[in-house]
């Protein structure tokens, strides 16, 4: 879907900037794809974002000086999980606050989530409204991580994934504190108190062969419910332990199977 748009824009290179911008606005105001609100058992409605959403999964996610053009769907779990943590902790009208911490206004196009990696063949859709930031918060956080922030933080490197340093600076925009801990019980208590928790799954577990960030959505007496930024319909059975897919993006593990997630670090987001 994204590729078709790029070809379409390329074939109509003679159109005016205003028409080009209209096309871009039409593209980014389409109905949501994989992302949206989901009903988490025991927790209620939560905002879900997918790094591989068809609307933005193919967008280049790189720092300006990085020669490659890796897509957001392959390495955007950090910004996406962070966006879920913030979006489910603060009110929607607070989400545009991050705009005040950008070096240049946050914008999108059909090829890149940051301006530096854009091929400059089309207009960019500038995020201005509350609805824009609600819908595209993972991409804003991704742009922030590539260096578009007043803190000069660069968390997207040439290796796989994204470092967590950018999240601590993003938290400042929302009056949120982040505590990193390896204590699972501390994460459970935080969720019970209304905080949001991002877990980092290490390689060798059921979720990833490299590293992967997830949102721990809810924990009850039987299961741990997880919002997985990589929206999938199925998971391989891991050493006899199974991930139950409630719906793509929302999964659960029983407490005996939870070790298969291989989550070794938790980032607790607390609204000050």
C-alpha positions as CSV (number, residue, x, y, z in Angstrom):
1,X,0.0,0.0,0.0
2,X,2.8,2.4,0.8
3,X,4.8,1.4,-2.3
4,X,1.8,2.1,-4.5
5,X,1.5,5.6,-3.1
6,X,5.2,6.3,-3.7
7,X,4.8,5.2,-7.3
8,X,1.7,7.3,-7.7
9,X,3.5,10.4,-6.5
10,X,6.5,9.7,-8.7
11,X,4.3,9.4,-11.8
12,X,2.7,12.7,-11.0
13,X,5.8,14.7,-10.3
14,X,4.5,17.6,-12.3
15,X,1.7,18.3,-9.8
16,X,1.8,21.4,-7.6
17,X,3.0,21.5,-4.1
18,X,-0.5,22.2,-2.9
19,X,-1.9,19.1,-4.7
20,X,1.1,17.0,-3.5
21,X,0.3,18.1,0.1
22,X,-3.4,17.3,-0.4
23,X,-2.4,13.7,-1.5
24,X,-0.1,13.4,1.6
25,X,-2.9,14.6,3.9
26,X,-5.3,12.2,2.3
27,X,-2.9,9.3,2.9
28,X,-2.2,10.1,6.5
29,X,-5.9,10.8,7.4
30,X,-7.1,7.4,6.3
31,X,-8.7,5.0,8.8
32,X,-6.4,3.3,11.3
33,X,-4.8,0.0,10.2
34,X,-3.6,-2.4,12.9
35,X,-3.4,0.4,15.5
36,X,-6.4,1.6,17.6
37,X,-8.2,0.8,20.8
38,X,-8.2,-2.7,22.2
39,X,-10.1,-4.3,25.1
40,X,-7.7,-5.8,27.6
41,X,-9.3,-8.3,29.9
42,X,-9.4,-6.9,33.4
43,X,-8.0,-3.6,32.3
44,X,-10.5,-2.2,29.8
45,X,-9.8,-0.2,26.7
46,X,-6.2,0.7,26.0
47,X,-4.5,2.5,23.1
48,X,-2.6,0.0,20.9
49,X,0.1,0.9,18.3
50,X,1.7,-1.5,15.8
51,X,5.2,-0.8,14.5
52,X,4.2,-2.8,11.4
53,X,1.0,-0.9,10.8
54,X,0.5,-0.9,7.0
55,X,0.1,2.9,7.1
56,X,3.7,3.4,8.3
57,X,5.5,0.1,8.6
58,X,7.6,0.8,5.4
59,X,8.8,4.3,6.4
60,X,12.5,4.6,6.8
61,X,13.6,4.8,10.4
62,X,17.2,6.0,10.5
63,X,19.5,8.8,11.7
64,X,20.5,11.3,9.0
65,X,24.1,10.0,8.7
66,X,23.1,6.3,8.6
67,X,23.4,5.0,5.0
68,X,20.8,2.3,5.3
69,X,17.0,2.8,5.1
70,X,15.7,0.2,7.5
71,X,11.9,0.3,7.8
72,X,10.1,1.2,11.0
73,X,8.3,-2.2,11.1
74,X,11.7,-3.9,11.7
75,X,13.1,-1.8,14.4
76,X,10.4,0.5,15.8
77,X,9.4,-1.5,18.9
78,X,11.1,0.9,21.3
79,X,9.3,4.0,20.2
80,X,6.1,2.1,19.7
81,X,6.1,0.5,23.2
82,X,7.1,3.9,24.7
83,X,4.2,5.5,22.8
84,X,1.8,3.0,24.3
85,X,3.1,3.6,27.8
86,X,2.6,7.4,27.5
87,X,-0.7,7.2,25.6
88,X,-2.2,5.0,28.2
89,X,-0.9,7.1,31.1
90,X,-1.7,10.7,30.2
91,X,-4.8,12.3,28.7
92,X,-5.0,12.7,24.9
93,X,-5.0,16.5,25.1
94,X,-1.5,16.2,26.7
95,X,0.0,14.2,23.9
96,X,1.0,17.2,21.6
97,X,3.2,18.5,24.5
98,X,6.2,16.7,22.9
99,X,6.1,19.2,20.0
100,X,7.7,21.8,22.2
101,X,10.9,19.7,22.4
102,X,11.5,19.2,18.7
103,X,14.4,20.9,16.8
104,X,12.0,21.1,13.9
105,X,8.3,20.4,13.7
106,X,7.3,16.7,13.6
107,X,6.2,15.7,10.1
108,X,5.6,12.6,8.0
109,X,5.8,11.6,4.4
110,X,5.3,8.4,2.4
111,X,9.0,7.4,2.6
112,X,10.5,8.5,5.9
113,X,9.3,9.3,9.4
114,X,12.0,12.0,9.7
115,X,12.9,14.9,7.4
116,X,16.6,14.0,7.1
117,X,15.9,10.7,5.4
118,X,13.1,12.0,3.1
119,X,13.8,11.7,-0.6
120,X,12.5,15.3,-1.0
121,X,10.2,14.3,-3.9
122,X,7.0,15.2,-2.1
123,X,5.5,17.4,0.5
124,X,5.5,16.4,4.2
125,X,2.5,16.1,6.4
126,X,3.1,18.3,9.4
127,X,1.6,17.1,12.7
128,X,-0.3,19.9,14.4
129,X,-3.6,18.6,15.9
130,X,-4.3,16.5,19.0
131,X,-5.6,13.8,16.6
132,X,-2.3,13.8,14.7
133,X,-0.3,13.1,17.9
134,X,-2.8,10.5,19.1
135,X,-2.6,8.6,15.8
136,X,1.1,9.0,15.1
137,X,2.8,9.1,18.5
138,X,5.1,6.1,17.7
139,X,6.5,7.9,14.7
140,X,6.9,11.1,16.7
141,X,8.9,9.2,19.3
142,X,10.9,7.5,16.5
143,X,11.7,10.9,15.0
144,X,12.7,12.1,18.5
145,X,15.0,9.0,18.8
146,X,16.8,9.8,15.6
147,X,17.8,13.2,16.9
148,X,14.9,15.6,16.4
149,X,14.9,16.8,20.0
150,X,16.3,19.7,21.9
151,X,18.3,17.4,24.2
152,X,20.6,16.2,21.4
153,X,19.7,12.6,22.2
154,X,20.4,10.0,19.5
155,X,19.1,6.6,20.5
156,X,18.6,5.1,17.0
157,X,21.9,3.6,16.0
158,X,23.3,1.5,13.2
159,X,22.7,-1.7,15.1
160,X,19.3,-3.3,15.5
161,X,16.6,-1.6,17.6
162,X,16.7,1.6,19.6
163,X,18.3,2.4,22.9
164,X,16.1,3.5,25.8
165,X,17.9,6.9,26.5
166,X,15.4,8.9,24.5
167,X,12.5,7.7,26.6
168,X,13.8,9.5,29.7
169,X,13.9,12.8,27.8
170,X,10.4,12.2,26.3
171,X,9.1,11.6,29.8
172,X,10.1,15.1,30.8
173,X,7.6,16.5,28.2
174,X,4.7,14.7,30.0
175,X,5.7,15.1,33.6
176,X,6.4,11.4,33.8
177,X,9.2,9.6,35.6
178,X,10.7,6.3,34.5
179,X,12.2,3.7,36.8
180,X,14.2,0.8,35.4
181,X,14.1,-2.4,37.4
182,X,14.6,-6.2,37.0
183,X,12.1,-6.8,39.8
184,X,9.0,-8.4,38.3
185,X,7.0,-7.9,41.5
186,X,7.8,-4.1,41.3
187,X,6.3,-4.1,37.8
188,X,3.2,-5.9,39.1
189,X,2.7,-3.4,41.9
190,X,3.2,-0.5,39.5
191,X,0.5,-1.8,37.1
192,X,-1.9,-2.3,40.1
193,X,-1.3,1.4,41.0
194,X,-2.2,2.6,37.5
195,X,1.4,3.1,36.1
196,X,2.3,1.7,32.7
197,X,5.2,-0.7,32.3
198,X,7.4,-1.5,29.2
199,X,9.2,-4.8,29.4
200,X,12.3,-5.7,27.4
201,X,12.4,-9.3,26.1
202,X,15.9,-10.6,25.5
203,X,16.9,-13.0,22.7
204,X,16.3,-16.6,23.3
205,X,12.7,-16.2,24.4
206,X,9.3,-16.6,22.7
207,X,9.1,-13.1,21.4
208,X,12.4,-12.4,19.7
209,X,15.7,-13.6,18.5
210,X,17.3,-10.3,19.1
211,X,15.6,-8.0,21.6
212,X,12.1,-6.6,21.8
213,X,10.1,-4.0,23.8
214,X,6.5,-4.8,24.9
215,X,3.9,-3.2,27.0
216,X,2.8,-5.2,30.0
217,X,-0.9,-4.3,29.9
218,X,-2.4,-6.2,32.8
219,X,-1.8,-9.1,35.2
220,X,-4.4,-11.1,36.9
221,X,-4.4,-14.4,38.9
222,X,-4.0,-16.5,35.8
223,X,-2.4,-14.6,33.0
224,X,-0.1,-11.8,32.0
225,X,-1.6,-9.7,29.2
226,X,0.9,-8.0,26.8
227,X,0.5,-5.5,24.0
228,X,3.1,-6.5,21.4
229,X,4.2,-3.7,19.1
230,X,4.9,-6.2,16.4
231,X,1.3,-7.2,15.5
232,X,1.3,-10.9,14.8
233,X,-1.4,-13.5,14.3
234,X,0.6,-16.4,15.7
235,X,3.7,-17.3,17.6
236,X,5.9,-20.4,17.6
237,X,5.6,-22.6,20.6
238,X,8.7,-22.1,22.8
239,X,9.9,-25.1,24.8
240,X,6.3,-26.3,25.2
241,X,5.2,-22.9,26.4
242,X,2.5,-21.1,24.4
243,X,1.6,-17.5,23.8
244,X,-2.2,-17.1,23.4
245,X,-3.2,-14.6,20.8
246,X,-6.4,-12.9,22.0
247,X,-6.4,-10.7,18.9
248,X,-3.4,-9.6,16.8
249,X,-1.3,-7.4,19.0
250,X,-2.9,-8.5,22.3
251,X,-1.5,-11.7,23.7
252,X,-1.4,-13.5,27.0
253,X,0.7,-16.0,28.9
254,X,-0.2,-18.1,31.9
255,X,2.0,-17.5,34.9
256,X,3.7,-20.9,34.5
257,X,4.5,-20.0,30.8
258,X,5.5,-16.4,31.5
259,X,9.2,-17.3,31.8
260,X,9.1,-18.0,28.1
261,X,8.8,-14.3,27.4
262,X,12.4,-13.9,28.7
263,X,11.7,-10.3,30.0
264,X,14.7,-9.2,32.1
265,X,14.1,-5.5,32.5
266,X,11.0,-3.4,33.2
267,X,10.6,0.3,32.7
268,X,7.9,1.8,35.0
269,X,6.3,5.0,33.7
270,X,4.8,7.0,36.6
271,X,2.9,10.3,36.2
272,X,4.3,12.7,38.7
